[in-house]
Amino acid sequence: MNNFKYFSLLTLFALLFLGCSKDGAMGLKGEQGEQGIPGPAGLDGEDGEQGLQGEQGEIGTANVIYSEWFTLQFPDDIEANNYVSSIDAPALTAEVVENGVVLAYGRYFSNSDIGVIEQIPFISFSINQHYSLNYTTPPASNSGRVFIKINSIDGGPIGSPLFFEYRYIIIPGEILTGGKSSGTINYLKMSYKEILILFNIPE
């Protein structure tokens, strides 16, 4: 019996000794495993709401050409039934005439000394005068000029011209979006005051 106890204790000490023995050397690093299969893609998020449309930009005015008020060489009393006078307008080109708008105005004083401005073409049966507008562009001779012509309505002498000063305004085609009129705006039918305000032109 004592021998058995002795043998058991001896075995226990041997196991404890082996358990406390020094660790062995680290083994070689194993090869990296294959990459796993990617997971399924997530669902697309919902689109955000469309933003509000911005306000329409203002009409460009940088390329609008306008003259100061000028006089033309009309006699004080015209005995002929038609008479033409002109002024240089270097900005007049074939492209402007084809795609843009050329406006002309005449100014006179009423009986009460109030300045009155009329768009040309203009006709007045009371004074027997009709005013018309014409212009020339390169390569025509005498090109780049604005012409104002006065005709008597009944074919008789013109007499004293109504207007004493004239002015022109040239609106190039790149400012227009619909030929002679832009959208619902027809520049030929606008008043002189409306044109000045629209294009910020000084009086």
C-alpha positions as CSV (number, residue, x, y, z in Angstrom):
1,M,0.0,0.0,0.0
2,N,2.8,2.4,0.9
3,N,4.5,1.5,-2.3
4,F,1.4,2.4,-4.3
5,K,1.2,5.9,-2.6
6,Y,4.8,6.4,-3.3
7,F,4.4,5.5,-6.9
8,S,1.4,7.8,-7.3
9,L,3.2,10.8,-5.8
10,L,6.2,10.1,-8.1
11,T,3.9,10.1,-11.1
12,L,2.2,13.4,-10.1
13,F,5.6,15.1,-9.6
14,A,6.7,13.9,-13.1
15,L,3.6,15.4,-14.7
16,L,4.0,18.7,-12.9
17,F,7.6,18.8,-14.0
18,L,6.7,18.2,-17.7
19,G,3.9,20.9,-17.5
20,C,6.4,23.5,-16.3
21,S,9.0,22.7,-18.8
22,K,10.2,25.4,-21.3
23,D,8.1,26.0,-24.5
24,G,9.4,24.6,-27.7
25,A,10.5,26.8,-30.8
26,M,7.7,28.5,-32.8
27,G,6.7,26.7,-35.9
28,L,6.8,28.1,-39.5
29,K,4.1,30.6,-40.5
30,G,1.4,29.0,-42.5
31,E,0.2,30.2,-45.9
32,Q,-2.5,32.9,-46.1
33,G,-5.9,31.5,-46.7
34,E,-7.9,32.4,-49.9
35,Q,-9.9,35.6,-49.9
36,G,-13.5,35.1,-49.0
37,I,-16.3,35.8,-51.5
38,P,-17.5,39.5,-51.4
39,G,-20.8,40.0,-49.8
40,P,-23.8,41.3,-51.9
41,A,-23.9,45.1,-52.7
42,G,-26.1,47.3,-50.6
43,L,-29.3,48.8,-51.9
44,D,-29.0,52.2,-53.7
45,G,-30.2,55.2,-51.7
46,E,-33.2,57.2,-52.8
47,D,-32.5,60.3,-55.0
48,G,-32.8,63.6,-53.4
49,E,-35.5,66.1,-54.3
50,Q,-34.8,68.4,-57.3
51,G,-33.8,71.9,-56.4
52,L,-35.9,74.9,-57.3
53,Q,-35.2,76.5,-60.7
54,G,-33.2,79.6,-60.6
55,E,-34.5,83.0,-61.7
56,Q,-34.0,84.0,-65.3
57,G,-31.0,86.2,-65.7
58,E,-31.2,89.8,-66.8
59,I,-30.9,90.7,-70.5
60,G,-27.3,91.5,-71.4
61,T,-26.6,95.1,-72.3
62,A,-22.8,95.1,-72.7
63,N,-23.0,95.0,-76.6
64,V,-25.9,97.4,-77.2
65,I,-24.6,100.4,-79.2
66,Y,-26.3,103.7,-79.0
67,S,-25.5,107.2,-80.3
68,E,-25.8,110.5,-78.6
69,W,-28.4,112.9,-80.0
70,F,-27.1,114.4,-83.2
71,T,-28.3,116.8,-85.9
72,L,-28.5,116.0,-89.7
73,Q,-27.8,118.3,-92.6
74,F,-31.4,119.1,-93.5
75,P,-32.2,122.6,-94.8
76,D,-34.5,124.7,-92.7
77,D,-36.9,124.8,-95.6
78,I,-36.8,121.9,-98.1
79,E,-38.3,122.7,-101.5
80,A,-37.9,119.2,-102.8
81,N,-40.5,116.4,-102.2
82,N,-37.8,114.1,-100.7
83,Y,-34.5,114.6,-98.9
84,V,-31.9,112.3,-97.4
85,S,-29.2,112.9,-94.8
86,S,-27.0,110.4,-93.0
87,I,-24.5,109.8,-90.2
88,D,-21.6,107.4,-89.6
89,A,-22.5,104.2,-87.6
90,P,-19.3,102.1,-87.6
91,A,-21.0,99.3,-85.5
92,L,-23.4,98.5,-88.4
93,T,-22.5,95.2,-89.9
94,A,-24.3,92.8,-92.2
95,E,-24.7,90.4,-89.2
96,V,-26.3,93.1,-87.0
97,V,-28.7,94.0,-89.8
98,E,-29.6,90.3,-90.5
99,N,-30.0,89.1,-86.9
100,G,-30.3,92.2,-84.7
101,V,-32.4,95.4,-84.5
102,V,-31.6,98.9,-85.5
103,L,-33.8,101.6,-83.9
104,A,-33.9,105.3,-84.8
105,Y,-35.7,108.2,-83.1
106,G,-36.4,111.9,-83.9
107,R,-36.9,114.6,-81.3
108,Y,-38.8,117.9,-81.5
109,F,-40.4,120.4,-79.2
110,S,-44.1,120.7,-79.1
111,N,-46.0,124.1,-79.0
112,S,-45.7,124.0,-75.2
113,D,-41.9,123.5,-75.4
114,I,-42.2,119.9,-74.3
115,G,-39.6,117.5,-75.8
116,V,-41.3,114.8,-77.9
117,I,-39.5,111.7,-79.1
118,E,-40.9,109.6,-82.0
119,Q,-39.6,106.3,-83.4
120,I,-38.7,106.3,-87.1
121,P,-40.4,105.3,-89.4
122,F,-42.8,108.1,-88.6
123,I,-45.6,109.8,-90.5
124,S,-47.6,113.0,-89.8
125,F,-50.4,114.0,-92.2
126,S,-50.8,117.3,-90.4
127,I,-47.4,118.5,-91.6
128,N,-47.3,116.4,-94.8
129,Q,-44.1,114.5,-93.9
130,H,-43.0,110.9,-93.8
131,Y,-39.7,109.8,-92.2
132,S,-38.0,106.5,-93.1
133,L,-34.9,104.7,-91.9
134,N,-32.3,103.0,-93.9
135,Y,-28.7,101.9,-93.4
136,T,-25.7,100.4,-95.3
137,T,-23.2,97.8,-94.3
138,P,-19.9,96.6,-95.7
139,P,-18.9,96.0,-98.4
140,A,-21.4,98.4,-99.9
141,S,-20.1,101.8,-100.9
142,N,-20.7,104.5,-98.3
143,S,-21.2,101.6,-95.8
144,G,-21.7,101.8,-92.0
145,R,-24.1,104.7,-92.1
146,V,-27.6,105.4,-90.9
147,F,-29.8,107.3,-93.4
148,I,-32.9,109.3,-92.5
149,K,-35.1,110.2,-95.5
150,I,-38.0,112.7,-95.5
151,N,-40.8,112.5,-98.1
152,S,-43.7,114.8,-98.5
153,I,-47.0,112.8,-98.5
154,D,-48.7,114.7,-101.3
155,G,-45.6,115.0,-103.5
156,G,-45.2,118.7,-102.9
157,P,-42.3,120.6,-101.1
158,I,-41.4,119.2,-97.7
159,G,-41.0,122.5,-96.0
160,S,-39.4,122.8,-92.5
161,P,-38.4,119.4,-91.0
162,L,-40.2,118.4,-87.9
163,F,-37.3,116.8,-86.0
164,F,-34.2,118.8,-85.0
165,E,-32.2,115.9,-83.4
166,Y,-31.9,112.2,-84.1
167,R,-30.5,109.1,-82.3
168,Y,-30.0,105.4,-83.2
169,I,-29.8,102.3,-81.0
170,I,-28.3,99.0,-82.3
171,I,-29.2,95.8,-80.5
172,P,-26.9,92.9,-81.8
173,G,-28.4,89.5,-82.6
174,E,-26.6,87.7,-79.7
175,I,-28.8,89.6,-77.2
176,L,-31.9,88.4,-79.0
177,T,-33.3,84.9,-78.6
178,G,-35.9,85.0,-81.2
179,G,-34.8,87.2,-84.1
180,K,-36.3,90.7,-84.1
181,S,-38.2,89.9,-80.9
182,S,-37.0,88.1,-77.8
183,G,-39.6,85.7,-76.4
184,T,-42.7,87.8,-76.1
185,I,-40.7,91.1,-76.2
186,N,-40.8,92.9,-79.6
187,Y,-38.3,95.7,-79.4
188,L,-39.7,97.4,-82.5
189,K,-43.0,97.9,-80.7
190,M,-41.5,99.1,-77.4
191,S,-41.6,102.8,-76.5
192,Y,-38.4,104.8,-76.4
193,K,-38.6,105.0,-72.6
194,E,-39.0,101.3,-72.3
195,I,-35.9,100.6,-74.5
196,L,-33.9,103.0,-72.3
197,I,-34.9,101.2,-69.1
198,L,-34.5,97.7,-70.5
199,F,-31.0,98.3,-71.7
200,N,-29.9,100.9,-69.1
201,I,-29.3,103.5,-71.7
202,P,-28.8,107.1,-70.6
203,E,-31.2,109.7,-72.0
